[in-house]
Amino acid sequence: MEVQDIKVIRFVTEDKYRLWRHVVLLLGILAMLAYSKEVTEYNGSVRYLKLLVVYLPLILMFYININLLVPLFFFKGRYVIYFILVILLVVLSLNLISYILNILFPKNIAATQMDTYGRRFYESIIILIPILLVTTMIKLFQRWMKDSQRIAELNSIAFNMELNELRNQINPHFLFNMLNGIKSLVRIDPDKAGLVIMKLSEFLRYQLYENNDEYTLLKSEINFLTNFLDLEKLRRENLRVEIDSQSDNQTIGSIFIPPNLFTTFVENAVKHSVDINDEESFVRVTILIRDNILYFHCVNSIDPNFKPSTMGKSNGLGLVNIKRRLELLYGGEYSLDIVSTKTKYEIKLVLPL
């Protein structure tokens, strides 16, 4: 039933069926008149002549309504004027039909006009106005469908543009922090800085060839986070990191997710896990797949005395953007819980797959 309804809607609204819609309209009016009492009471050539005389003005009436009255008055909100003009159009059409019939069949009209003509005239008005308004409703439905499609296309374009903008903001923010860390490391340990730069090249390769796609493998994202945490261990000897997918390689190698969903959380965890007393700090990341749901858990230690640099306007940009991106991608279907205490900061993210 739904498939049939879709076919009917497509037939009514799509431009490629325009010719067929006109054919259906013309044949429908012709069939309605051919079996009406006004025509069937005659026989032979007179019957077809009267059918033609009634048919042509009615067709003209319908097309005047579709092509002039609806776009010029109804669609512009001038409803009172439109309905007045519809009534006038019907009355004029019926008078034109009556005038032509009076010329062609004067005896037949004269014999009936005294007792039944007036009643038939008003009955015809009452019948034709609703039929004419059906074509108005069809035009209104066509316009509504086209406007809905246009709005949907614009929303889709705006949606994709905002997603791309957010993604492009997240990536430079992440890389900026990485380069800033390397700059500090160069002064302390140039050899280790060289190793870090090699690791960074893997990040750039990921950014260029995989991260720009709409979706990426969960396995690639986990590898990216693993490399990032390994790099941070090179920069900070007192940092303990753990990343556990808790799923087999076949599972994580077959699931696709939007790229960089977890990068900001892990980056912030590393940034805020610094201990100013050179005590051991930690970052633990767990990713679990269960019943087509992805559970991401990230927890890091906190030193209450450590105050990370604000770095101007970039502070907090990544977290704000990733929240907005999650809203765009998943709507109300995702769950994000953030818990902060004096000793640890915890992220729990739940996503449908």
KEKOLTOR-325908 format. One record per residue: residue in one letter; x, y, z of N, C-alpha, C, O in turn. Coordinates in pm, whole numbers, plus 50000, padded with zeros to 5 digits. Layout:
// residues N
AXYZXYZXYZXYZ/...
This chain:
// residues 353
M500834988050000500005000050000500875012550000500575022249930/E501955012450080502835023950085503525026149952503715037649911/V503915015249884504565016449754503625022849653504035031249574/Q502345018749657501365024549566501165039349597501055047449505/D501135042849726500975056849763502145065149712501945076349665/I503345059749721504525066949672504435068949521504795079649470/K503975058949450503835060149305502825070949269503035078649176/V501725071549343500705081749317501285095649343501065104949265/I502015097149455502615110149488503615114349381503645125949341/R504425104949334505385108149229504675112349102505105121649034/F503575105449069502825108848948502245122948958502205130248859/V501785126649077501155139649095502175150949098501865162049054/T503375148449149504325159249177505485160549079505955171649056/E505955149749022507185150548942506915155948802505885153048740/D507855164048753507685170748624507655160948507507025163748405/K508325149548520508375140348407507005134148377506805128548269/Y506075135248471504725129848448503725140948413502515138648414/R504225152848383503325164148359502375161348243501175163848255/L502895156348131502045153648015500955143548049499805145148010/W501325133048123500355122848159499315128348256498155124048252/R499695137648341498705143748430497665151548352496485151248384/H498125158648248497175166048164496255156648088495065159348072/V496805145448043495985135447973494905130048066493755128748026/V495285126948190494315121848287493245132248316492065128848326/L493645144948330492675155648354491695156948238490485157748259/L492225157248117491355158947999490405147147983489225148947956/L490935135047999490085123247984489085122048098487955117548079/G489495126148219488595125548333487405134648316486275130648343/I487645146948272486535156248249485655151348135484425152548140/L486275145948031485505140747918484605129247961483435128647922/A485145120248043484345108948090483215113548180482105108348173/M483495123348265482465128648354481305134648276480145132748311/L481625141948170480585148348089479855138348000478645139347978/A480605128547948480015119047853478885111047916477965106647847/Y478965109048049477935101048116477005109648203476255104548285/S477075122748182476185131648257474815132148190474675129248071/K473825135848267472445136448217472295146848107471475145348016/E473095157548117473005168448019473355163747878472885169547780/V474165153247867474615148547736473905135847693473565134247576/T473665126847788473075113847752471615114747706471075105347649/E470985126247733469595127547688469485129947538468395130247482/Y470645131747473470655133647328471275121447261471985113547324/N470995119947130471515108747052472195113846926471985125246883/G473015105046867473635108046739474615119546745475275121746846/S474705126946635475675137846622475375149446717476275156746758/V474085151046751473715161746844474365159446980474805168947045/R474415147147021475015143647150476495147247153476975152847252/Y477215144147047478655147047043478915161947029479905167147082/L478025168846958478195183246944477995190147078478755199147114/K476965185947151476735192047282477865188747379478275197147459/L478385176347371479515172547453480705181647428481385185847521/L480955184547301482085193247265481865207447315482795213847364/V480625212347301480305226047343480475227647494480945238047540/V480115217547569480265218347715481705215647756482205221847850/Y482365206647688483715202047725484765213147712485565215247803/L484775220047598485825229947572485815241647671486885245147721/P484675247847702484695258547802485125253847940485795261148014/L484725241447976485135236348107486645234148114487285237248215/I487215228848006488675227148001489365240648013490345242048085/L488835250547942489405264047950489315269348093490235275848142/M488195266648159488005271148297489055264748389489645271748472/F489275251848376490235244948461491655250348441492395252148537/Y492035252848316493395257448290493595271948328494705275848364/I492545280148321492655293848371492895293648522493695301348575/N492205284648590492405283448734493815278648767494465284248855/I494285268348698495595262448728496735272048697497665273448776/N496665278548583497795286448533497745301248568498775308048562/L496585306448604496465320748633496005323548776496715330048853/L494845318548811494265322148941495075316449057495335323649154/V495485303849048496225297749160497575304649182497845308849294/P498435306049080499745312249105499665327149136500475332249214/L498705334349076498655348849092497925353249218498185364149269/F497015345049268496215349249382496315339549501496615343749613/F496075326749477496055317249589497435315749652497565316249774/F498465313949570499815312049622500375324749686501345324149762/K499785336149656500255348749714499425353049834499565364149884/G498545343949880497785346550001496575355349984495985359750083/R496185358149862495005366649837493795357449820493235356249711/Y493405351049929492425340249923491015345249894490295339049817/V490625356449953489265361549930489065365049783488055361449723/I490055372049728489965375549586489955362949500489245362149400/Y490755353249541490815340749463489465333849458489005329949351/F488825332249573487545325149576486455332949502485575326949440/I486505346149509485545354149431485755351849282484795350249207/L487025351749239487335349649098486965335549053486545333548938/V487105325749140486705312049107485205311449080484765305448982/I484425317749167482975317849147482615324949017481775320148941/L483265336348992482995343648867483395335348746482705335448645/L484505328248756484965319948644483965308948614483655306248498/V483455302448717482465291948697481195297548637480625291648545/V480735308948689479505315148637479675319148492478795316648410/L480805325448459481045329548321481145317548228480645317948115/S481795306848274481915294748191480545288648163480265284548050/L479705288048264478365282348246477505291248156476725286248075/N477655304248170476915313448081477385312247937476585313147843/L478725310147920479235308347784478685295647723478285295447607/I478655284947802478085272347754476615274047719476145269647614/S475895280747810474455283047787474225291347661473305288647584/Y475065301447641474915310247524475135302447394474375303947298/I476205294047393476485286247271475395276047245474985274147131/L474905269547351473825259747334472545266347287471775260647210/N472315278347334471115285747292471155289047144470135289547077/I472385291147095472525294046951472365281246869471705281246765/L472965270346917472945257946840471625250346855471155244046760/F471035250946974469795243346999468735252447062468335250447176/P468285262446987467345272147046466025265947089465455270047190/K465525256347016464235250347051464335242147179463455242547264/N465425234647191465555226147310465715234547436465155231147541/I466465245447428466675254047544465375260947582465015261847699/A464665265947480463435273347505462395264547572461605269347654/A462385251847539461385242847594461625239647741460695235847812/T462855241247787463175237047925463595248348017463615246648139/Q463935259847961464545270248043463575276448144464015281748245/M462295275948119461335282348208461235275148343461055281648446/D461345262048343461145254848467462385248248526462485246648647/T463335244448441464495236948494465835243748471466825240048535/Y465905253348383467215259148349467865265948469469045263848496/G467085273948541467645280948657468145271448762469225273348817/R467355260948791467765251248892469025243848849469915241648930/R469105239948721470295233048671471525242048674472635237448700/F471305254748649472425264148647473085264748785474305263948798/Y472265266248888472805267349024473375253849071474365253649144/E472775243049032473315229949064474695228049002475605222349063/S474825232948878476105231948809477195240048880478345235848889/I476795251748931477765260049005478235252649130479425252149159/I477275246949204477615239849328478495227749299479355224349380/I478295221149186479085209249151480475213049101481465206849139/L480545223349016481825226648950482835233349043484035231049028/I482365241449137483315248349225484165238449306485385240049308/P483585228449373484445218749442485375211049349486525208349384/I484875207549228485735200549133486905209249092488035204549080/L486625222049071487685231449034488695232949149489895234049124/L488215232949271489105234349386489995222049406491045222949469/V489555210549352490415198749358491715201249283492785197349330/T491625207649167492845210949092493705220849169494935220449161/T493055229849245493805239149329494575231649437495735234749464/M493935221849499494585213949602495755205949544496785204049609/I495585201149421496685193849357497875203049334499015199149360/K497605215249286498695224949266499355228549400500575229949408/L498535229949504499075232949636499945221549686501005223849743/F499495209149665500265197449707501585196649630502625193349687/Q501525199549499502755199449419503765209649472504955206749483/R503265221449503504155231849554504725228049690505905230349717/W503875222349776504325218249908505415207649897506405208149970/M505235197949807506235187349790507545193049738508615189249786/K507475202049640508695207949586509415216449690510635216149701/D508625224149769509235232149875509875223249981510945226350032/S509215212150013509765202850112511065196750062512025195450138/Q511105193049933512335187449877513445197849875514605194649904/R513085210249842514075220949839514635223549979515835225149997/I513745223850079514185226050216515075214550264516075216650331/A514675202250227515475190650265516865191250203517855188050269/E516935195450076518225196650010519085207450075520285205650095/L518455218950109519185229650173519675225550312520795228750351/N518815218350385519225213450517520375203650507521285203750589/S520325195150403521395185450383522705192550351523765188950402/I522625202750265523825210350230524385217450353525595217150378/A523485223950429523925230950550524505221250652525495224150719/F523865209450663524325199050755525745194750721526615194150807/N525965191650592527295187150549528345198150564529485195550600/M527935210550534528875221750546529285223750692530455226150721/E528305222750783528635224650924529505213250975530445215451052/L529195200850932530025189550974531465191250927532405189151002/N531605195150799532955197050745533695208250817534895207450843/E532945218950849533575230150919534035225951057535135229351100/L533175218351127533555213751261534745204351255535655205151338/R534735195251156535845185851143537145193151112538195189851166/N537055203251025538265210750989538785219051105539975222051113/Q537865222951197538315230151316538995220751415539985224451478/I538455208551428539015199051524540425194851483541315194251568/N540625191851356541925186751313543065196551336544075192651395/P542965209051292544055218451319544255220651468545385222451514/H543175220551545543315222351690544145211151749545015213551834/F543875199051704544625187451753546105188451711547005186551793/L546335191351585547695191951534548475203451596549675202551619/F547765214451624548425225851688549015221951822550155225451853/N548245214651902548745210352032549925200752020550865201252099/M549855192051918550955182651897552235190151861553295187251916/L552155199551769553335207051727553885215551841555095217251855/N552985220751922553425228652037554215219952135555195224552193/G553775207252151554505198152238555865194552182556835193452256/I555935192652050557225189351986558205200852001559405198752021/K557695213051991558565224752004559245224952141560425228152153/S558475221452241559065221052377560065209652389561095211152455/L559785198252325560655186552335561985188652263563005183152304/V561985196452156563215198852080564275205152169565455202152156/R563865213752258564825220552346565405211052451566545212552494/I564585201152491565015192152600565765179952547566845176552597/D565205173452445565785160952394565585160452242564565155352195/P566545165752163566405166052018566225152251955565465150751859/D566925141952008566785128551951565365123351967564775117851873/K564825125152085563455120652107562485128952023561475123751977/A562795141752002561945150251919561895144951776560855145451711/G563055139851727563065134051593562165121951582561465120151482/L562165113451688561295101751689559825105851693558965099651630/V559565116451767558195121451776557725126651640556575124651601/I558625133351570558265138751438557925127351341557015128751259/M558645116351350558335104751266556945099351298556195095651208/K556615098951427555275094651466554225104351413553135100351370/L554575117051418553635127051370553345125551221552245128651175/S554335120751146554115118851003553015108450978552275109350880/E552925098651068551845088851055550485095451077549505092151011/F550445104851171549195112151194548795119951069547635119851029/L549775126651010549475134650891549005125950776548115129750700/R549615114150763549185104850659547725100750681546935099950587/Y547385098250806545995094650840545045106250808543955104350754/Q545495118450844544675130150820544415132350671543315136350631/L545435129850589545335132650447544555122050370543775125250280/Y544745109450405544215098650322543015091350381542275084950306/E542785092250510541655085050569540685094150642539475091850640/N541205104250706540375112550792539405121450717538425126150776/N539635123950589538765132850513537545125750456536655132250401/D537495112550467536315105250421535175107050521535385110850636/E533975104350472532825105850560532855095750675532445098750787/Y533365083750645533485073450748534865067050739535485066650632/T535315062050851536585055050855536415042450941535505041651023/L537305032750921537225020551000537525023451148538415031351180/L536785016851235537045018251378538465013751410539115019451498/K538945003751338540314998951360541335009951331542305011351405/S541115017651224542025028551190541995039351298543025045151332/E540805042051350540685052351454541405047851582542055055851648/I541285035151615541975029951734543485030451715544225033851807/N543935026951595545375027751567545885042051579546975044551629/F545065051251532545435065451540545575069751686546545076551721/L544625065851770544675069451912545855062551981546505068352069/T546125050251940547255043051999548565050051968549415051652055/N548735054151842549945061351803550065074551879551155078551920/F548945081051896548965093751967549415091852112550245099452163/L548865081752178549235079252316550685074552329551375077952424/D551125066552231552545062452231553455074452218554515075152281/L553045083752135553845095852117553905103852246554955109252281/E552785104552316552765112052442553645105252547554245111952630/K553715092152542554605084952635556065088552607556875089152699/L556415090752480557765094852445558055108852498559175111752541/R557045117252495557245130952543557275131752695557975140152752/R556515123052759556385123752906556655109952966555845100752952/E557785108653031558195095753085557325091253202557225079253228/N556715100553271555925096953389554445095053355553595095253445/L554135093253226552745091253184552505076553154553255070353078/R551475070953215551085057053190549785057053109548785062853151/V549815050452994548645050452906548205036152879549025026952872/E546905034452865546325021552832545185023852732544375032952750/I545145015652630544025015952536543615001652507544434993452465/D542344998652528541854984952517540554985352437539584991852477/S540534978152324539324977852241538294967752292537104969252264/Q538734957552367537854947352423536964940952315535874936052345/S537424941052193536684934652083537704928251991538854932551985/D537284917851921538214910851832538514919251709537764928351675/N539614915951642540054923751526539044923351412538904933051338/Q538334912151397537354911151291536204921051311535704926951215/T535814922951436534724932251466535144946651441534464954051370/I536264950751499536694964751483537164967551341537254979151300/G537484956851264537904958751126536754959151028536964960550908/S535534957851077534354958050989533364969151023532344970550956/I533674976951124532764987651168533305001151121534485004151138/F532435009151061532795022451015532145032951105530995031651145/I532905043251137532405054351218532895067451157533855067351080/P532255078651188532795091551145534175093851207534355090551324/P535135099151134536495100751187536575111151297535755120251306/N537585109451380537915119151486536805121051589536645132051642/L536055110651619535035111751722535655111751862535105117751954/F536795104951877537375103152010538635111452031539115112652143/T539165117251926540465124051933540455135252036541395136352116/T539415143452035539365154852127539335150452272539985156552357/F538585139752300538505134752438539875129752486540295132652598/V540555122152400541865116652438542885127952449543715127952539/E542805137552357543725148852360543575156752491544565160352554/N542325159352530542085166552655542525158452776543025163952874/A542345145152767542775136552878544285137552899544745138653012/V545035137252790546495138352799546895152252849547795153552933/K546225162252798546575176152833546375178752982547185185653044/H545295173253038544955176253178545495165953276545255166953397/S546215156153225546765145953316548155149553367548765141753440/V548655161053332549995165153375550045166553527549145172253588/D551105161253585551335162553729552545171553750553655168253706/I552345182753817553435192453829554525187653924555615193353928/N554245177154001555245171654093555995159954032556715152754102/D555825157853900556485146953828556095133253880556825123553863/E554935132453944554405119553984553755112953864553415119453766/E553585099853874553005092553759551545096453740550765096953835/S551195099353617549805102253579549365091553480550185084053428/F548075091053453547585080453365546445085253276545725094753308/V546325078153163545185079653071544765065653030545585058052978/R543525062253053543005049053016541835050652922540885058052949/V541905043552809540855044052708540325029952685541105020652665/T539025028452687538395015552662537305017252556536495026452564/I537315008452457536305008552351535674994752344536374984752327/L534354994252359533644981552363532474981652264531724991452256/I532334970752189531204969052097530284958252153530724947052180/R529014961752170528064951852221526664955152169526164966252188/D526034945552102524664946952051524504959351964523564967151981/N525434961151868525384972551775525444986051846524914995951797/I526084986351960526284998752034527764999852069528384990152113/L528335011652049529745014152079529835021752211529215032252229/Y530635016252303530865022652432532305027652437533255019852424/F532455040652454533775046752464533935052352605533105059952654/H535035048252669535295052752805536725057852813537665050752778/C536865070052858538205076052872538295082553010537445090653047/V539345078953085539535084553218540995088653233541895081453188/N541235099853295542605104653316542755110253458541795114853519/S543965109653506544255115153638544305130453632544535136253526/I544095136653746544105151353755544975155453875544865149953984/D545825164953850546565171353959545835184453992545825193553909/P545235185554110544475197654143545285210554132544725221354114/N546585209354143547435221254139547855225153997548455235753976/F547545216353899547965219153761546915227653691545735224153689/K547335238653634546465247553558546975248053414547975254753386/P546285241053321546755241053182546645254653118545765262653152/S547555257253026547555270052956546295271552874545855262052809/T545705283452876544465285952801544725287152652543845284052571/M545915291452613546285292952472545275301752397544925299052282/G544815312352465543935321852397542565316052368541995308952451/K542035319152250540675315452213540525300752181539405295752174/S541615293752161541495279652124541105270752240540775259152220/N541135276152361540835267852478539395262952474538455270852461/G539225249752485537885244052487537215242852351536095237852342/L537855247452247537245247252115536925233052070535855230452016/G537875223752092537685210052044536495203252109535725196552040/L536335204852241535245198252312533895203852270532935196352255/V533805216752253532545222952208532185217952069531025214752042/N533165217251981532895212851843532495198251836531595194651759/I533155189751916532815175551909531405173151963530705164451913/K530985180752063529605179452113528605183352004527605176451983/R528885194351936527995198651828527985188451715526945185851655/R529145182851686529235172951579528445160351615527775154551529/L528505156151739527725144551783526235147251769525475138251731/E525815159351800524405162951786523955162151640522865157251611/L524805166751550524475166351407524445152151354523585148651273/L525375143951399525485130451346524455120951404523915112451332/Y524165122251532523345112151600522065117751661521235110051711/G521885130851659520685136451718520595132951865521535135051941/G519435127451906519245123552045519565109052072519235103852179/E520225102251976520475087951992521805084852060522105073152086/Y522595094952090523865092452157523775096852303522875104352342/S524715092152382524775095952523526205099952558527145092752528/L526345111452622527675116352662527605120852808526885130152842/D528375114152891528445117653034529885121653067530835114753031/I530025132953135531335137953177531325139753328530505147053383/V532235132853393532335133353539533725138253578534735132753534/S533765148553660535055154153702535125154553854534215159653920/T536215149153908536475149854052537825156454074538445161353979/K538275156654197539555162854228540735154754175541825160054154/T540515141754155541635132954117541525127053977542515121953925/K540355127653917540235121853782539115128553702538205134753756/Y539245126953571538275132453475537835120853386538665113653331/E536515118953372536005106953308534985110453200534095118753219/I535135103853084534235105452971533575092052940534265081952927/K532245091952928531515080052886530615083752767529675091552779/L530955077952653530225080852530529615067952476530285057752464/V528305068552444527595056952391527005060852256526275070652245/L527345052952152526915056052016526225044051952526665032751971/P525145046251877524555035251799525375032651673525945041851615/L525425020151630526185016551510525225013251397525665009951287/
